[in-house]
Amino acid sequence: MTDRGNRLAPVRAGDTVALVACSSPVDDDALRRGVAVLESWGLRVRLGASVRARHPRLDYLAATDADRARDFERAWRDPEVRAVIAVRGGYGGHRVIDLVDWDAVRRSGPTVFVGSSDATALHAAIAAFVGVPTVLASMPATSYFDEVAADHLRKVLFDPVGARTLASPAAETLCPGRARGRLAGGNLSVLAAGVGAPEFRPARGAIAVLEDLDEEPYRIDRMLTQLLRAGWFREVAGLALGSWTDCGNDRDVVREVLLDRLAPLGVPMAWQVNVGHHPGAFAVPLGLTAELDADAGTLTVVAEE
């Protein structure tokens, strides 16, 4: 992360937020429900042109790469927009990164980016090229954006400077201890797909937050191995491993893969932390400092000074 400070700009009632489709097409009914939730917080919601669009040939993408990149950049650079929110994931985030004018984005702001899953690609690019914190959270046009997940996001957007302890009762200690560092990470498969790209940065000194959806244990093994060999985990401070929804038929196998690949790092590690593809997931401010208590299964975001 470049040196642009370690703060999230607060969002207030009456502010404008922009919804953008960085990846796959959006379901209209889910979009309407998500917009209604954001508007119930007193926010003005602006939809990017790509949100209801479709790529002319590739039906797994919402509009062309150039159109999706332009929507993201225009929303970020608009002085009226306080937050840019990815409406859903899927696939396509990596395809837009090289089409964004990151120098222009860096000169704009303050703006908050929100998203998860495939939006991990944008989190990494913003961290590398802009150097501001972002929010890993359930997205408004997805089934995971339930009342609890939405409230987690609202609290982070409206009160980003206060200390907050995120407790996960279902979390399990894999390696005991406590660690402190900035929060980094996101979706495992998207992070692994970014190895070698200009925005790829190791999680040195960080609390790494990782999760995934619908990946077989051997694929999780392969992606962790790829990140290990690429140095992403070098000097990591701690590991907060989230949910692994529909990752194989046996939860214990996933646990063994995580232990086999990551326990040799010798850092505090907990899994089943409440982050990932499931209802009620936390909103996690990437780039801010947090303390991981792997024994208690908690992440405490440190208050900004």
C-alpha positions as CSV (number, residue, x, y, z in Angstrom):
1,M,0.0,0.0,0.0
2,T,1.3,3.4,-0.9
3,D,1.4,6.2,1.7
4,R,-1.9,7.9,1.4
5,G,-2.9,7.5,5.0
6,N,-4.8,4.9,6.9
7,R,-8.3,6.2,7.1
8,L,-11.7,5.5,5.7
9,A,-13.8,8.6,5.0
10,P,-17.1,8.3,6.7
11,V,-20.4,8.1,4.8
12,R,-23.4,10.1,6.1
13,A,-27.1,10.2,5.4
14,G,-27.7,12.2,2.3
15,D,-24.5,11.2,0.7
16,T,-24.4,9.6,-2.8
17,V,-23.1,6.1,-3.3
18,A,-22.5,4.6,-6.8
19,L,-23.2,0.9,-7.6
20,V,-21.0,-0.5,-10.3
21,A,-20.8,-3.9,-12.0
22,C,-17.1,-4.8,-12.2
23,S,-17.7,-8.5,-13.0
24,S,-20.7,-10.6,-13.9
25,P,-24.3,-9.6,-14.8
26,V,-26.7,-8.5,-12.1
27,D,-30.1,-10.0,-11.2
28,D,-32.7,-7.2,-11.3
29,D,-34.7,-8.3,-8.3
30,A,-31.7,-8.7,-6.2
31,L,-30.5,-5.3,-7.3
32,R,-33.8,-3.6,-6.3
33,R,-33.7,-5.2,-2.9
34,G,-30.1,-4.0,-2.3
35,V,-30.9,-0.5,-3.5
36,A,-33.8,-0.3,-1.1
37,V,-31.6,-1.3,1.8
38,L,-29.0,1.4,1.0
39,E,-31.8,4.0,0.5
40,S,-33.3,3.1,3.9
41,W,-30.0,4.3,5.4
42,G,-30.7,7.8,3.9
43,L,-28.2,7.3,1.0
44,R,-28.7,8.5,-2.5
45,V,-28.0,5.6,-4.8
46,R,-26.6,6.1,-8.3
47,L,-26.4,3.1,-10.8
48,G,-23.5,2.8,-13.2
49,A,-24.5,2.3,-16.8
50,S,-23.1,-1.2,-16.8
51,V,-25.2,-2.4,-13.9
52,R,-28.1,-3.4,-16.1
53,A,-26.0,-4.1,-19.2
54,R,-24.7,-7.3,-20.7
55,H,-21.6,-8.1,-22.7
56,P,-22.5,-8.4,-26.4
57,R,-20.9,-11.8,-26.8
58,L,-19.7,-13.2,-23.4
59,D,-22.8,-13.7,-21.2
60,Y,-20.8,-14.1,-18.0
61,L,-19.7,-10.5,-18.1
62,A,-21.8,-7.3,-17.3
63,A,-21.0,-5.1,-20.3
64,T,-17.6,-4.8,-22.0
65,D,-14.4,-4.5,-20.1
66,A,-14.0,-0.9,-21.2
67,D,-17.5,0.0,-20.1
68,R,-17.1,-1.6,-16.7
69,A,-13.7,0.1,-16.2
70,R,-15.2,3.4,-17.2
71,D,-18.1,3.1,-14.8
72,F,-15.8,2.3,-11.9
73,E,-13.4,5.2,-12.7
74,R,-16.2,7.8,-13.3
75,A,-17.9,6.8,-10.1
76,W,-14.6,7.1,-8.1
77,R,-13.7,10.4,-9.7
78,D,-17.2,12.0,-9.2
79,P,-16.8,14.5,-6.3
80,E,-20.4,13.8,-5.2
81,V,-19.8,10.0,-4.8
82,R,-18.7,9.0,-1.3
83,A,-18.6,5.2,-1.8
84,V,-18.3,3.0,-4.9
85,I,-20.0,-0.4,-4.2
86,A,-19.6,-3.5,-6.4
87,V,-23.1,-4.9,-6.8
88,R,-21.9,-8.6,-7.2
89,G,-19.0,-10.8,-8.0
90,G,-18.7,-13.6,-10.4
91,Y,-15.9,-13.0,-12.9
92,G,-14.3,-10.1,-14.7
93,G,-12.6,-7.9,-12.1
94,H,-9.1,-8.7,-13.3
95,R,-10.1,-7.8,-16.9
96,V,-10.8,-4.1,-16.0
97,I,-7.7,-3.3,-13.9
98,D,-5.4,-2.4,-16.9
99,L,-8.2,-0.2,-18.4
100,V,-8.5,2.2,-15.3
101,D,-6.5,5.4,-15.2
102,W,-5.1,4.8,-11.7
103,D,-3.2,8.1,-11.7
104,A,-6.5,9.9,-12.1
105,V,-8.1,7.7,-9.5
106,R,-5.3,8.4,-7.1
107,R,-5.8,12.2,-7.5
108,S,-9.5,11.9,-6.6
109,G,-11.3,11.2,-3.4
110,P,-11.9,10.6,-0.6
111,T,-13.8,7.6,-1.8
112,V,-14.6,4.2,-0.2
113,F,-14.7,1.0,-2.3
114,V,-16.9,-1.9,-1.1
115,G,-17.0,-5.4,-2.5
116,S,-16.0,-9.1,-2.0
117,S,-15.5,-12.3,-4.0
118,D,-14.3,-11.3,-7.5
119,A,-14.0,-7.6,-6.3
120,T,-10.9,-8.8,-4.5
121,A,-9.1,-7.9,-7.7
122,L,-10.1,-4.3,-7.3
123,H,-9.2,-4.3,-3.6
124,A,-5.7,-5.4,-4.5
125,A,-5.4,-2.8,-7.3
126,I,-6.7,0.1,-5.1
127,A,-4.3,-0.9,-2.3
128,A,-1.3,-1.0,-4.7
129,F,-2.1,2.0,-6.9
130,V,-4.1,4.3,-4.7
131,G,-3.0,3.4,-1.2
132,V,-6.3,3.8,0.6
133,P,-8.3,1.3,2.8
134,T,-11.3,-0.5,1.3
135,V,-14.1,-2.6,2.7
136,L,-14.5,-6.3,2.2
137,A,-18.2,-6.9,2.6
138,S,-21.3,-8.7,1.2
139,M,-22.5,-7.0,-1.9
140,P,-26.1,-5.6,-2.3
141,A,-27.2,-7.6,-5.3
142,T,-26.4,-11.0,-3.8
143,S,-28.2,-13.5,-1.6
144,Y,-25.6,-13.0,1.2
145,F,-26.7,-9.4,1.7
146,D,-29.1,-10.2,4.5
147,E,-30.1,-7.9,7.4
148,V,-27.1,-8.8,9.5
149,A,-24.5,-8.5,6.8
150,A,-26.1,-5.2,5.7
151,D,-25.9,-3.8,9.2
152,H,-22.2,-4.8,9.4
153,L,-21.6,-2.7,6.3
154,R,-23.7,0.2,7.5
155,K,-21.6,0.4,10.7
156,V,-18.3,0.4,8.9
157,L,-19.4,3.0,6.4
158,F,-21.0,5.4,8.9
159,D,-18.5,4.9,11.7
160,P,-15.2,3.8,10.3
161,V,-12.9,5.4,12.9
162,G,-14.1,3.6,16.0
163,A,-12.7,0.5,17.5
164,R,-14.8,-2.6,16.8
165,T,-14.4,-6.2,17.9
166,L,-15.7,-8.8,15.4
167,A,-16.4,-12.0,17.4
168,S,-17.0,-15.3,15.6
169,P,-18.5,-17.9,18.0
170,A,-18.0,-20.7,15.4
171,A,-14.3,-19.9,14.9
172,E,-11.8,-22.6,15.7
173,T,-8.2,-22.1,16.7
174,L,-5.7,-23.8,14.3
175,C,-2.6,-22.1,15.7
176,P,-2.9,-20.2,19.0
177,G,-1.8,-16.7,19.8
178,R,-2.4,-13.1,19.1
179,A,-1.2,-10.9,16.2
180,R,-1.4,-7.3,15.1
181,G,-1.2,-5.8,11.6
182,R,-3.1,-4.2,8.8
183,L,-5.9,-6.3,7.3
184,A,-5.3,-7.8,3.8
185,G,-6.6,-10.4,1.5
186,G,-10.1,-11.5,0.3
187,N,-11.1,-14.3,-1.9
188,L,-8.4,-17.0,-2.3
189,S,-8.9,-17.9,-5.9
190,V,-8.9,-14.3,-7.0
191,L,-5.8,-13.5,-5.1
192,A,-4.0,-16.6,-6.6
193,A,-5.1,-15.5,-10.1
194,G,-3.4,-12.2,-9.5
195,V,0.1,-13.6,-8.9
196,G,2.6,-11.9,-11.2
197,A,0.3,-9.0,-12.0
198,P,1.5,-5.4,-11.4
199,E,-0.8,-5.0,-8.3
200,F,0.4,-8.2,-6.7
201,R,1.8,-7.3,-3.2
202,P,2.8,-9.7,-0.4
203,A,0.9,-9.6,2.9
204,R,4.0,-8.8,4.8
205,G,3.2,-7.8,8.4
206,A,-0.5,-8.2,7.7
207,I,-3.4,-10.1,9.2
208,A,-4.4,-12.1,6.1
209,V,-8.2,-12.7,5.7
210,L,-9.0,-15.5,3.3
211,E,-12.1,-17.3,2.2
212,D,-13.6,-19.0,-0.8
213,L,-16.7,-20.6,-2.4
214,D,-17.3,-23.9,-4.2
215,E,-13.7,-25.0,-4.5
216,E,-12.6,-28.6,-4.0
217,P,-9.9,-29.1,-1.3
218,Y,-7.2,-30.0,-3.9
219,R,-7.8,-26.6,-5.6
220,I,-7.6,-24.8,-2.3
221,D,-4.3,-26.6,-1.7
222,R,-3.1,-25.6,-5.2
223,M,-4.0,-21.9,-4.7
224,L,-2.4,-21.8,-1.3
225,T,0.7,-23.4,-2.6
226,Q,0.8,-20.9,-5.5
227,L,0.6,-18.0,-3.0
228,L,3.2,-19.6,-0.8
229,R,5.7,-20.1,-3.6
230,A,5.0,-16.5,-4.9
231,G,5.9,-15.1,-1.4
232,W,2.5,-13.7,-0.6
233,F,2.6,-15.2,2.9
234,R,6.2,-14.1,3.6
235,E,6.4,-12.4,7.0
236,V,2.6,-12.5,7.4
237,A,1.6,-11.7,11.0
238,G,-1.6,-13.8,11.4
239,L,-4.3,-15.7,9.5
240,A,-8.0,-15.1,9.8
241,L,-9.6,-17.8,7.6
242,G,-13.2,-17.3,6.9
243,S,-15.9,-19.6,5.5
244,W,-15.3,-22.2,2.8
245,T,-18.9,-22.6,1.6
246,D,-19.5,-25.7,-0.5
247,C,-15.8,-26.5,-0.7
248,G,-16.0,-30.2,-1.0
249,N,-18.1,-32.7,0.9
250,D,-16.0,-32.9,4.0
251,R,-15.3,-29.9,6.2
252,D,-12.5,-31.7,8.0
253,V,-10.6,-32.2,4.7
254,V,-10.6,-28.4,4.1
255,R,-9.4,-27.9,7.7
256,E,-6.5,-30.4,7.1
257,V,-5.5,-28.6,3.9
258,L,-5.4,-25.3,5.7
259,L,-3.3,-26.8,8.5
260,D,-1.0,-28.6,6.2
261,R,-0.2,-25.6,4.0
262,L,-0.3,-22.7,6.5
263,A,0.6,-24.1,10.0
264,P,4.3,-24.2,9.1
265,L,4.2,-20.4,8.9
266,G,4.1,-20.4,12.7
267,V,1.7,-17.5,13.1
268,P,-1.7,-17.3,15.0
269,M,-4.4,-18.8,12.8
270,A,-8.1,-19.2,13.2
271,W,-10.7,-20.6,10.8
272,Q,-14.4,-20.3,10.4
273,V,-14.0,-16.6,11.1
274,N,-17.3,-14.9,10.1
275,V,-16.0,-13.6,6.7
276,G,-17.0,-15.0,3.3
277,H,-19.8,-16.3,1.1
278,H,-22.6,-16.7,3.7
279,P,-25.4,-14.6,5.2
280,G,-24.4,-12.3,8.1
281,A,-20.8,-12.0,7.1
282,F,-18.7,-9.2,8.6
283,A,-17.6,-6.1,6.8
284,V,-13.8,-6.0,7.1
285,P,-11.9,-2.8,6.5
286,L,-8.8,-3.9,4.5
287,G,-5.8,-1.7,5.0
288,L,-6.7,-0.8,8.6
289,T,-4.9,-2.1,11.6
290,A,-6.5,-5.0,13.6
291,E,-5.6,-7.5,16.3
292,L,-6.3,-11.2,15.8
293,D,-6.9,-13.3,18.8
294,A,-6.8,-16.8,17.4
295,D,-7.8,-18.4,20.7
296,A,-10.9,-16.3,21.1
297,G,-11.7,-16.1,17.3
298,T,-11.9,-12.4,17.3
299,L,-10.7,-9.6,15.1
300,T,-10.5,-6.2,16.7
301,V,-10.2,-3.2,14.4
302,V,-8.1,-0.6,16.1
303,A,-9.5,2.9,16.5
304,E,-8.0,5.5,14.2
305,E,-6.1,8.3,15.8
